[in-house]
């Protein structure tokens, strides 16, 4: 903006928008003073900033103009308010409709899971009356969001398992289930197919040296990244370097893979290396749920047996045990 001297009528102001204003031309603006029009044109202009600062300093220099401006704004607001009330009423109706649909869906999910749990109940020994009320509330707060039929089956098995033996499933396991997607549940079930029962412990025999290269693992979708993902969820522990060991009370250990049993002889060893993965508490609890749906992996018994034979824990396969 720049100030230019004009005729006797006074100074003119050239604005950045290409408009020239004259102090004496107020009549053409309906009596609006120049300083007010400057403010209206843009608060970032130096003259507008000065006018604002001056008005603040002396108390209401621009107040009459602001009152006229506010009156017009209030009239506009009245029209907007009327339209807004119509819009808000429509919004409330849509919100109520959505809430009703959501509640109906959640109610249906809870009822389906409850129905699906019935066949898994032990009709003679179940103790649903001993289930903790807080556990039930927490369970259904999570379960009501599950619409997938296969995932509902899994939730139903958990509910029935808790009813059969109250205390079998921790709240932490239920909370982990809330974040477990269908794909992750299927991945977990795949890992459970590698479980051996060794010295009465359910152990997924995952060998870090073979996990990314041997078809026995990656043909089932098992690799380092998927195992780490299950660890992040909270159902597996993985140590790819040192691995895990067990300390049995005797030198002879029974190992079982889907009913095929071997006897492991530790000889002078006090510990046994069980490879690189273990279930967490939640993992052990969920394993019990999916166990009845699992089938063995072709060739995995021989794969593990040969690994143990290399460590002289079992005799080579061409030599019968006990000979």
QUIURRA-V116697 format. One record per run of one state. SS is the DSSP state (@ for helix, = for strand, . for the rest). FROM is the first residue (numbers start at 1). TO is the last residue. If there is no record, write none. Layout:
ss=[SS	SS]
from=[FROM	FROM]
to=[TO	TO]
This chain:
ss=[.	=	.	=	.	=	@	.	@	.	@	.	@	.	@	.	@	.	@	.	@	.	@	.	=	.	=	.	@	.	@	.	=	.	=	.	=	.	=	.	=	.	=	.	@	.	@	.]
from=[1	2	6	11	15	20	23	30	34	42	46	59	63	121	128	131	133	144	149	165	171	179	182	193	195	199	201	205	215	219	224	234	236	239	245	247	252	258	260	266	272	274	277	280	281	294	300	311]
to=[1	5	10	14	19	22	29	33	41	45	58	62	120	127	130	132	143	148	164	170	178	181	192	194	198	200	204	214	218	223	233	235	238	244	246	251	257	259	265	271	273	276	279	280	293	299	310	323]
